Amino acid sequence: MEKITLVKEIYTEAFRNWKNYLLENYFKLFSWMGFALIGLATYALIYRISTGFSFSNL
């Protein structure tokens, strides 16, 4: 049990002051781009379904 608390303390201490400006903004940009791409894919799927697109090659 002592090793688990030691590892936990090491990781919490290592990531406590993890506030780099570039990394923080990179993750914000990455998340917004991900949401935008998911939204675009959802729009394309709904558009194809609403126009009667045949999804099979048969």
C-alpha positions in Angstrom: 0.0 0.0 0.0 2.9 2.3 0.7 4.2 2.0 -2.9 0.8 2.9 -4.3 0.6 6.1 -2.3 4.2 6.9 -3.2 3.5 6.5 -6.9 0.3 8.6 -6.5 2.2 11.3 -4.8 4.9 11.4 -7.5 2.4 11.7 -10.2 0.3 14.4 -8.5 3.5 16.4 -7.8 4.7 16.0 -11.4 1.4 17.2 -12.9 0.4 19.8 -10.3 2.0 22.8 -12.1 1.3 21.5 -15.6 0.0 24.8 -17.0 2.0 25.5 -20.2 0.3 28.2 -22.3 0.9 26.5 -25.6 -0.2 23.0 -24.4 -3.4 24.4 -22.8 -4.3 26.2 -26.0 -3.3 23.3 -28.2 -5.7 21.0 -26.3 -8.5 23.6 -26.5 -8.0 23.9 -30.3 -7.7 20.1 -30.6 -11.0 19.6 -28.8 -12.8 22.2 -30.8 -11.5 20.8 -34.1 -12.7 17.3 -33.0 -16.2 18.6 -32.2 -16.3 20.4 -35.5 -15.3 17.2 -37.4 -17.8 15.1 -35.6 -20.5 17.7 -36.3 -19.5 17.7 -40.0 -19.7 13.9 -40.2 -23.1 14.0 -38.5 -24.4 16.6 -40.9 -23.1 14.6 -43.9 -24.8 11.4 -42.6 -28.1 13.1 -42.0 -27.9 14.8 -45.4 -27.3 11.5 -47.1 -30.1 9.8 -45.3 -32.6 12.6 -46.0 -31.8 12.6 -49.7 -32.3 8.8 -50.1 -28.7 7.8 -50.7 -28.3 4.1 -51.1 -25.5 2.9 -48.8 -25.1 -0.5 -50.3 -23.4 -1.5 -53.5 -25.8 -4.3 -54.3 
